[in-house]
Amino acid sequence: MPSSTKLSDEQFYELCRINRNIRIERSADGELILMPPTGGETGSRNAGITAQLWSWNENRGLGKVFDSSTGFKLPNGADRAPDAAWVQIDRWNALTPEQKEKFPPICPDLVVELRSKTDSLPILQAKMQEYMDNGARLGWLINRQDGQVEIYSDSGKTKVLTRPMTLSGGSVLPGFELKLRDIL
C-alpha cells in the first residue's frame, strides 16, 4: 500500500488492528509511517520507563499511563504512538467510552520518545514539536546515542541535559522522577 493512501479514521484503525506486529503512525497530511519493532535493548528500556511511570501513577491516581502500542489522534489529525505517555485523569474521563476504546482523540500531557539506533534524531525532534504544538505539556526525548535528554515544555523552550541521572515531572507529574540509570 502506498504511504500516500488516504484512509478514513476507521480504515486506519482497522489497518493497525489487523497488523498488530507493525507500528503504524499517520502524519497530519495522511502519510502512513511504518516503523519496525524495537530491538531487545530499546524494548527493555521502554518497559522501564513505562513501569516507573505506572508505579508513580498507581500510588497517586492522577491520570492514565500508556505504553508504546497506544495510538493517539492528535488535534492536527495525525495518529501518533509515543514510547510512553500520560494523560491527566480529568481529561481522560472527558472522553466517551468509544473514544477511549480506539485511538483516543487527545494529545497526552506527557510524551516520551526513546531514540533507538535506527531512529533519525531530526525526525524525532519534529515529532516532539508536533506533540507540543498539539497540547502536550511536557515531553522527553531520550537520546541514548548522544547521552542527552531534550526536555520540551509548554513554555515553548527546549532544554538539553547531558547524562542526567533523573528527570523531574515538575508541575505536570508532581513528585515523579524518572530514574535514567538503566535507560540512558
C-alpha atoms as an extended CHARMM CRD file, in Angstrom:
* protein
*
       184  EXT
         1         1  MET       CA              0.0000000000        0.0000000000        0.0000000000  PROA      1               0.0000000000
         2         2  PRO       CA              1.4830000000        3.3790000000       -0.9400000000  PROA      2               0.0000000000
         3         3  SER       CA              2.2560000000        5.6110000000        2.0530000000  PROA      3               0.0000000000
         4         4  SER       CA              0.1450000000        8.3490000000        0.4390000000  PROA      4               0.0000000000
         5         5  THR       CA             -3.0480000000        6.2480000000        0.5030000000  PROA      5               0.0000000000
         6         6  LYS       CA             -5.8110000000        8.2740000000        2.1470000000  PROA      6               0.0000000000
         7         7  LEU       CA             -7.6800000000        6.3060000000        4.7870000000  PROA      7               0.0000000000
         8         8  SER       CA            -10.6010000000        7.2670000000        6.9640000000  PROA      8               0.0000000000
         9         9  ASP       CA            -10.0420000000        7.0910000000       10.7240000000  PROA      9               0.0000000000
        10        10  GLU       CA            -11.9820000000        3.8090000000       10.8140000000  PROA      10              0.0000000000
        11        11  GLN       CA             -9.9290000000        2.3260000000        7.9440000000  PROA      11              0.0000000000
        12        12  PHE       CA             -6.6830000000        3.3940000000        9.6120000000  PROA      12              0.0000000000
        13        13  TYR       CA             -7.7590000000        1.8680000000       12.9250000000  PROA      13              0.0000000000
        14        14  GLU       CA             -8.6760000000       -1.3960000000       11.1620000000  PROA      14              0.0000000000
        15        15  LEU       CA             -5.3380000000       -1.4400000000        9.2910000000  PROA      15              0.0000000000
        16        16  CYS       CA             -3.4990000000       -1.0940000000       12.6140000000  PROA      16              0.0000000000
        17        17  ARG       CA             -5.7230000000       -3.6960000000       14.2790000000  PROA      17              0.0000000000
        18        18  ILE       CA             -5.0910000000       -6.3950000000       11.6730000000  PROA      18              0.0000000000
        19        19  ASN       CA             -1.3480000000       -5.6170000000       11.5310000000  PROA      19              0.0000000000
        20        20  ARG       CA             -0.5960000000       -5.6680000000       15.2640000000  PROA      20              0.0000000000
        21        21  ASN       CA              3.0680000000       -6.5830000000       14.7260000000  PROA      21              0.0000000000
        22        22  ILE       CA              3.7420000000       -3.4110000000       12.7340000000  PROA      22              0.0000000000
        23        23  ARG       CA              3.8190000000        0.0070000000       14.3790000000  PROA      23              0.0000000000
        24        24  ILE       CA              1.9720000000        2.3490000000       12.0770000000  PROA      24              0.0000000000
        25        25  GLU       CA              1.5950000000        6.0700000000       12.5560000000  PROA      25              0.0000000000
        26        26  ARG       CA             -0.0270000000        8.6330000000       10.2970000000  PROA      26              0.0000000000
        27        27  SER       CA              1.1230000000       12.2010000000        9.7010000000  PROA      27              0.0000000000
        28        28  ALA       CA             -1.2590000000       15.1560000000        9.7790000000  PROA      28              0.0000000000
        29        29  ASP       CA             -1.4350000000       15.0630000000        5.9730000000  PROA      29              0.0000000000
        30        30  GLY       CA             -2.3620000000       11.3560000000        5.9720000000  PROA      30              0.0000000000
        31        31  GLU       CA              1.0140000000        9.8210000000        5.1040000000  PROA      31              0.0000000000
        32        32  LEU       CA              1.4610000000        6.3440000000        6.5800000000  PROA      32              0.0000000000
        33        33  ILE       CA              4.6350000000        5.8430000000        8.6070000000  PROA      33              0.0000000000
        34        34  LEU       CA              5.7190000000        2.2310000000        9.1420000000  PROA      34              0.0000000000
        35        35  MET       CA              8.1500000000        1.5470000000       11.9640000000  PROA      35              0.0000000000
        36        36  PRO       CA              9.8860000000       -1.7380000000       12.6970000000  PROA      36              0.0000000000
        37        37  PRO       CA              9.5060000000       -3.3160000000       16.1110000000  PROA      37              0.0000000000
        38        38  THR       CA             12.2010000000       -2.2680000000       18.5600000000  PROA      38              0.0000000000
        39        39  GLY       CA             15.1250000000       -4.4790000000       19.4210000000  PROA      39              0.0000000000
        40        40  GLY       CA             15.6580000000       -6.0160000000       22.8180000000  PROA      40              0.0000000000
        41        41  GLU       CA             17.7060000000       -3.2090000000       24.3650000000  PROA      41              0.0000000000
        42        42  THR       CA             15.2680000000       -0.4630000000       23.3650000000  PROA      42              0.0000000000
        43        43  GLY       CA             12.2450000000       -2.5950000000       24.2720000000  PROA      43              0.0000000000
        44        44  SER       CA             13.6220000000       -3.2540000000       27.7430000000  PROA      44              0.0000000000
        45        45  ARG       CA             14.3550000000        0.4290000000       28.3080000000  PROA      45              0.0000000000
        46        46  ASN       CA             10.8700000000        1.3940000000       27.0650000000  PROA      46              0.0000000000
        47        47  ALA       CA              9.4020000000       -1.0740000000       29.5590000000  PROA      47              0.0000000000
        48        48  GLY       CA             11.4650000000        0.5240000000       32.3360000000  PROA      48              0.0000000000
        49        49  ILE       CA             10.1310000000        3.9860000000       31.5070000000  PROA      49              0.0000000000
        50        50  THR       CA              6.5360000000        2.7750000000       31.4280000000  PROA      50              0.0000000000
        51        51  ALA       CA              6.9740000000        0.7660000000       34.6440000000  PROA      51              0.0000000000
        52        52  GLN       CA              8.3200000000        3.7680000000       36.5730000000  PROA      52              0.0000000000
        53        53  LEU       CA              5.5310000000        5.9880000000       35.2860000000  PROA      53              0.0000000000
        54        54  TRP       CA              2.9020000000        3.3270000000       36.0360000000  PROA      54              0.0000000000
        55        55  SER       CA              4.1790000000        2.8080000000       39.6020000000  PROA      55              0.0000000000
        56        56  TRP       CA              4.1230000000        6.5490000000       40.3580000000  PROA      56              0.0000000000
        57        57  ASN       CA              0.6280000000        6.9200000000       38.8870000000  PROA      57              0.0000000000
        58        58  GLU       CA             -0.6980000000        3.8230000000       40.6930000000  PROA      58              0.0000000000
        59        59  ASN       CA              0.1500000000        5.4790000000       44.0170000000  PROA      59              0.0000000000
        60        60  ARG       CA             -1.3190000000        8.8730000000       43.0890000000  PROA      60              0.0000000000
        61        61  GLY       CA             -4.1630000000        8.1310000000       40.6510000000  PROA      61              0.0000000000
        62        62  LEU       CA             -3.7070000000       11.4210000000       38.8270000000  PROA      62              0.0000000000
        63        63  GLY       CA             -4.0380000000       10.0610000000       35.3090000000  PROA      63              0.0000000000
        64        64  LYS       CA             -3.6560000000        7.1870000000       32.8780000000  PROA      64              0.0000000000
        65        65  VAL       CA             -0.3570000000        5.6990000000       31.6750000000  PROA      65              0.0000000000
        66        66  PHE       CA              0.1080000000        4.3170000000       28.1560000000  PROA      66              0.0000000000
        67        67  ASP       CA              2.8190000000        2.2290000000       26.5200000000  PROA      67              0.0000000000
        68        68  SER       CA              4.2320000000        2.3800000000       23.0010000000  PROA      68              0.0000000000
        69        69  SER       CA              1.4120000000        0.3350000000       21.4930000000  PROA      69              0.0000000000
        70        70  THR       CA             -1.1580000000        3.1000000000       22.1420000000  PROA      70              0.0000000000
        71        71  GLY       CA             -2.0640000000        5.4010000000       19.2900000000  PROA      71              0.0000000000
        72        72  PHE       CA             -3.4610000000        8.8890000000       19.8660000000  PROA      72              0.0000000000
        73        73  LYS       CA             -5.4190000000       11.0050000000       17.3700000000  PROA      73              0.0000000000
        74        74  LEU       CA             -3.8560000000       14.4470000000       17.7340000000  PROA      74              0.0000000000
        75        75  PRO       CA             -5.8630000000       17.6430000000       17.1310000000  PROA      75              0.0000000000
        76        76  ASN       CA             -3.9560000000       18.2490000000       13.8540000000  PROA      76              0.0000000000
        77        77  GLY       CA             -5.2330000000       14.9020000000       12.5090000000  PROA      77              0.0000000000
        78        78  ALA       CA             -2.0210000000       12.9100000000       12.9700000000  PROA      78              0.0000000000
        79        79  ASP       CA             -2.1150000000        9.4810000000       14.6250000000  PROA      79              0.0000000000
        80        80  ARG       CA              0.9600000000        9.0640000000       16.8320000000  PROA      80              0.0000000000
        81        81  ALA       CA              2.2120000000        6.4490000000       19.2930000000  PROA      81              0.0000000000
        82        82  PRO       CA              4.8030000000        7.7680000000       21.7620000000  PROA      82              0.0000000000
        83        83  ASP       CA              7.0260000000        5.2640000000       23.5580000000  PROA      83              0.0000000000
        84        84  ALA       CA              5.3370000000        6.2300000000       26.8370000000  PROA      84              0.0000000000
        85        85  ALA       CA              2.5580000000        8.6890000000       27.6080000000  PROA      85              0.0000000000
        86        86  TRP       CA              0.4200000000       10.0050000000       30.4370000000  PROA      86              0.0000000000
        87        87  VAL       CA             -2.9490000000       11.7770000000       30.3340000000  PROA      87              0.0000000000
        88        88  GLN       CA             -4.3740000000       13.7230000000       33.2750000000  PROA      88              0.0000000000
        89        89  ILE       CA             -7.4160000000       11.9110000000       34.7080000000  PROA      89              0.0000000000
        90        90  ASP       CA             -9.9920000000       14.6650000000       34.1940000000  PROA      90              0.0000000000
        91        91  ARG       CA             -9.0260000000       14.9660000000       30.5180000000  PROA      91              0.0000000000
        92        92  TRP       CA             -9.2110000000       11.1800000000       30.1280000000  PROA      92              0.0000000000
        93        93  ASN       CA            -12.5830000000       10.9940000000       31.8760000000  PROA      93              0.0000000000
        94        94  ALA       CA            -13.9830000000       13.6380000000       29.4990000000  PROA      94              0.0000000000
        95        95  LEU       CA            -13.6550000000       11.1570000000       26.6100000000  PROA      95              0.0000000000
        96        96  THR       CA            -16.5230000000        8.8460000000       25.6970000000  PROA      96              0.0000000000
        97        97  PRO       CA            -16.1240000000        5.0700000000       26.1370000000  PROA      97              0.0000000000
        98        98  GLU       CA            -15.9320000000        4.7220000000       22.3360000000  PROA      98              0.0000000000
        99        99  GLN       CA            -13.1730000000        7.3550000000       22.1100000000  PROA      99              0.0000000000
       100       100  LYS       CA            -11.1900000000        5.5380000000       24.8120000000  PROA      100             0.0000000000
       101       101  GLU       CA            -11.5080000000        2.1950000000       23.0270000000  PROA      101             0.0000000000
       102       102  LYS       CA             -9.8920000000        3.1840000000       19.7220000000  PROA      102             0.0000000000
       103       103  PHE       CA             -7.2120000000        5.8550000000       19.2030000000  PROA      103             0.0000000000
       104       104  PRO       CA             -8.1590000000        8.4500000000       21.8190000000  PROA      104             0.0000000000
       105       105  PRO       CA             -8.6560000000       11.8990000000       20.2490000000  PROA      105             0.0000000000
       106       106  ILE       CA             -6.3670000000       13.6260000000       22.7060000000  PROA      106             0.0000000000
       107       107  CYS       CA             -2.7540000000       14.6890000000       22.9510000000  PROA      107             0.0000000000
       108       108  PRO       CA             -1.1170000000       13.2600000000       26.0830000000  PROA      108             0.0000000000
       109       109  ASP       CA              0.0520000000       15.6660000000       28.7790000000  PROA      109             0.0000000000
       110       110  LEU       CA              3.4220000000       13.8410000000       28.8990000000  PROA      110             0.0000000000
       111       111  VAL       CA              5.0650000000       12.1650000000       25.9190000000  PROA      111             0.0000000000
       112       112  VAL       CA              8.3170000000       10.2190000000       25.9830000000  PROA      112             0.0000000000
       113       113  GLU       CA             10.3240000000        9.1160000000       22.9680000000  PROA      113             0.0000000000
       114       114  LEU       CA             13.3830000000        6.8800000000       23.3670000000  PROA      114             0.0000000000
       115       115  ARG       CA             15.7000000000        7.0870000000       20.3660000000  PROA      115             0.0000000000
       116       116  SER       CA             16.7330000000        3.6910000000       19.0410000000  PROA      116             0.0000000000
       117       117  LYS       CA             19.7170000000        3.0800000000       16.7550000000  PROA      117             0.0000000000
       118       118  THR       CA             17.5000000000        3.2400000000       13.6620000000  PROA      118             0.0000000000
       119       119  ASP       CA             15.7120000000        6.4910000000       14.6210000000  PROA      119             0.0000000000
       120       120  SER       CA             16.6000000000        9.7540000000       12.9200000000  PROA      120             0.0000000000
       121       121  LEU       CA             17.1340000000       12.4980000000       15.5040000000  PROA      121             0.0000000000
       122       122  PRO       CA             15.6450000000       15.3030000000       13.3290000000  PROA      122             0.0000000000
       123       123  ILE       CA             12.5180000000       13.2110000000       12.7000000000  PROA      123             0.0000000000
       124       124  LEU       CA             12.1060000000       12.5370000000       16.4320000000  PROA      124             0.0000000000
       125       125  GLN       CA             12.6490000000       16.2150000000       17.2200000000  PROA      125             0.0000000000
       126       126  ALA       CA              9.9460000000       17.1630000000       14.7080000000  PROA      126             0.0000000000
       127       127  LYS       CA              7.6400000000       14.5710000000       16.2640000000  PROA      127             0.0000000000
       128       128  MET       CA              8.2680000000       16.0280000000       19.7300000000  PROA      128             0.0000000000
       129       129  GLN       CA              7.4890000000       19.5120000000       18.4370000000  PROA      129             0.0000000000
       130       130  GLU       CA              4.2910000000       18.1700000000       16.8860000000  PROA      130             0.0000000000
       131       131  TYR       CA              3.2190000000       16.8240000000       20.2850000000  PROA      131             0.0000000000
       132       132  MET       CA              3.9200000000       20.1900000000       21.8960000000  PROA      132             0.0000000000
       133       133  ASP       CA              2.0630000000       22.0650000000       19.1390000000  PROA      133             0.0000000000
       134       134  ASN       CA             -0.9360000000       19.8050000000       19.7640000000  PROA      134             0.0000000000
       135       135  GLY       CA             -1.2110000000       20.3220000000       23.5140000000  PROA      135             0.0000000000
       136       136  ALA       CA              1.4170000000       18.2060000000       25.2840000000  PROA      136             0.0000000000
       137       137  ARG       CA              2.6050000000       19.9300000000       28.4340000000  PROA      137             0.0000000000
       138       138  LEU       CA              5.8860000000       18.0420000000       28.8520000000  PROA      138             0.0000000000
       139       139  GLY       CA              7.9990000000       15.9390000000       26.5130000000  PROA      139             0.0000000000
       140       140  TRP       CA             11.1880000000       13.9640000000       26.9970000000  PROA      140             0.0000000000
       141       141  LEU       CA             13.2980000000       12.8660000000       24.0350000000  PROA      141             0.0000000000
       142       142  ILE       CA             15.8430000000       10.4190000000       25.4200000000  PROA      142             0.0000000000
       143       143  ASN       CA             18.7890000000       10.1730000000       23.0560000000  PROA      143             0.0000000000
       144       144  ARG       CA             20.9500000000        7.2490000000       24.1830000000  PROA      144             0.0000000000
       145       145  GLN       CA             23.4110000000        7.5920000000       21.3050000000  PROA      145             0.0000000000
       146       146  ASP       CA             24.4700000000       11.0940000000       22.3810000000  PROA      146             0.0000000000
       147       147  GLY       CA             23.8410000000       10.6480000000       26.1220000000  PROA      147             0.0000000000
       148       148  GLN       CA             21.3770000000       13.5260000000       26.0980000000  PROA      148             0.0000000000
       149       149  VAL       CA             17.7850000000       14.2620000000       27.0000000000  PROA      149             0.0000000000
       150       150  GLU       CA             15.8110000000       17.0330000000       25.3310000000  PROA      150             0.0000000000
       151       151  ILE       CA             13.0970000000       18.4100000000       27.5930000000  PROA      151             0.0000000000
       152       152  TYR       CA             10.1830000000       20.0620000000       25.8140000000  PROA      152             0.0000000000
       153       153  SER       CA              7.7890000000       22.2190000000       27.8430000000  PROA      153             0.0000000000
       154       154  ASP       CA              4.6010000000       24.0980000000       27.1270000000  PROA      154             0.0000000000
       155       155  SER       CA              6.6050000000       27.3230000000       27.5610000000  PROA      155             0.0000000000
       156       156  GLY       CA              7.9980000000       26.6440000000       24.0940000000  PROA      156             0.0000000000
       157       157  LYS       CA             11.5650000000       26.2980000000       25.3110000000  PROA      157             0.0000000000
       158       158  THR       CA             13.6230000000       23.1500000000       24.8480000000  PROA      158             0.0000000000
       159       159  LYS       CA             16.3190000000       22.3110000000       27.3690000000  PROA      159             0.0000000000
       160       160  VAL       CA             19.1060000000       19.8030000000       26.6680000000  PROA      160             0.0000000000
       161       161  LEU       CA             20.6750000000       17.8330000000       29.5210000000  PROA      161             0.0000000000
       162       162  THR       CA             23.8010000000       15.6880000000       29.1840000000  PROA      162             0.0000000000
       163       163  ARG       CA             23.7350000000       12.3840000000       31.0620000000  PROA      163             0.0000000000
       164       164  PRO       CA             21.2140000000       13.3410000000       33.7490000000  PROA      164             0.0000000000
       165       165  MET       CA             20.5610000000       10.7990000000       36.4980000000  PROA      165             0.0000000000
       166       166  THR       CA             16.8380000000       11.6590000000       36.7650000000  PROA      166             0.0000000000
       167       167  LEU       CA             14.1300000000       13.6880000000       35.0700000000  PROA      167             0.0000000000
       168       168  SER       CA             11.5730000000       15.6020000000       37.1280000000  PROA      168             0.0000000000
       169       169  GLY       CA              7.8960000000       15.5740000000       36.2440000000  PROA      169             0.0000000000
       170       170  GLY       CA              7.6030000000       19.1000000000       37.6470000000  PROA      170             0.0000000000
       171       171  SER       CA              4.0930000000       20.5160000000       37.8770000000  PROA      171             0.0000000000
       172       172  VAL       CA              2.7780000000       18.1310000000       35.1930000000  PROA      172             0.0000000000
       173       173  LEU       CA              3.6560000000       14.9880000000       37.1830000000  PROA      173             0.0000000000
       174       174  PRO       CA              4.0820000000       16.2070000000       40.7790000000  PROA      174             0.0000000000
       175       175  GLY       CA              6.5560000000       14.1220000000       42.7350000000  PROA      175             0.0000000000
       176       176  PHE       CA              7.5980000000       11.9580000000       39.7780000000  PROA      176             0.0000000000
       177       177  GLU       CA             11.2630000000       11.4120000000       38.9480000000  PROA      177             0.0000000000
       178       178  LEU       CA             12.2740000000        9.1320000000       36.0990000000  PROA      178             0.0000000000
       179       179  LYS       CA             15.4570000000        7.2960000000       37.0440000000  PROA      179             0.0000000000
       180       180  LEU       CA             17.6830000000        7.0710000000       33.9710000000  PROA      180             0.0000000000
       181       181  ARG       CA             20.4460000000        4.7380000000       35.2300000000  PROA      181             0.0000000000
       182       182  ASP       CA             19.2570000000        1.7320000000       33.1790000000  PROA      182             0.0000000000
       183       183  ILE       CA             17.6280000000        3.7740000000       30.4050000000  PROA      183             0.0000000000
       184       184  LEU       CA             20.1800000000        6.3160000000       29.2050000000  PROA      184             0.0000000000
